[in-house]
Amino acid sequence: MVVTEIERRTTLTTSSADPHIGQAPSRLATVQDFVNTRDIEQSTDELTSPTGLDRWLAAHGLRPAAPTAHESTRRASGRERGPGSRSDAADLALAVDLRETLRAVLRSHIRPPRGPGRPPEARAGDPGGAAAAARLAEIAAGLPAAITAGADGGVRLVTPSADSRGALTTILLISAEAQTLGTWARLKVCSADDCEWAFYDRSPTRNGCWCSMQICGSRAKSRAYRRRATGRADAVTT
């Protein structure tokens, strides 16, 4: 059986080999999965069409299954109403924008490296974090949300629509909930520029910076070793 890089990475990040790295808890895992719809290392993307977006959102329980073209025609004509219309190109563009903005925000969750031997791949936060946060605020301002109260008197934020924009609102509401719970800063993306896979850092010191120590961490250390070796060789020859 051929094991893909994604399967191998998933196995490593959920095994005892990396006990502090893995899947985010509860609903925050949905945000993690959303960011990981694009796999930079494998050059794959689940959100390449409006249909793909609807399929992913429905599979994660964020919106009803998209209606067929026939159902959409009937609803548009007023002959039939449904819980949500199919996504279009603008919805897809917004989803991709939100995903990559979230990736940039998660990149800024990487803590500054410590120690003189730390490879430069272990980035000290991302200088674009402020810009990403500003863009995230712009996206959030354009998404629908409402304040409601439940039967128990509890007040909560909800999304009033069942379409893709409502689903994207839910993703941001989950992120806000994680901020309140103190888990948001633990959701990060791998420091390796050719990876940036979203992972959840369970380490006590919250200083994890690679999605897998066995894969990306090992590669980073190997590159750092080669740079040091090259530097020593250059020093000898000059």
Secondary structure, DSSP 4 states (H G I P E B T S, - for coil): -PPPHHHHHHHHHTSTTSTTEEPPPTTHHHHHHHHTTEETTTTEES-SSHHHHHHHHHHTTSSPPPPPHHHHHHHHTTS---S-PPP-HHHHHHHHHHHHHHHHHHHTTSPPP-STT--TTS-SS-TTHHHHHHHHHHHHHTS--EEEE-TTS-EEEE----SHHHHHHHHHHHHHHHHHHT-GGGEEE-S-TTT--EEEE--TT-----S-IIIIIHHHHHHHHHHHHHHHHHHHH-
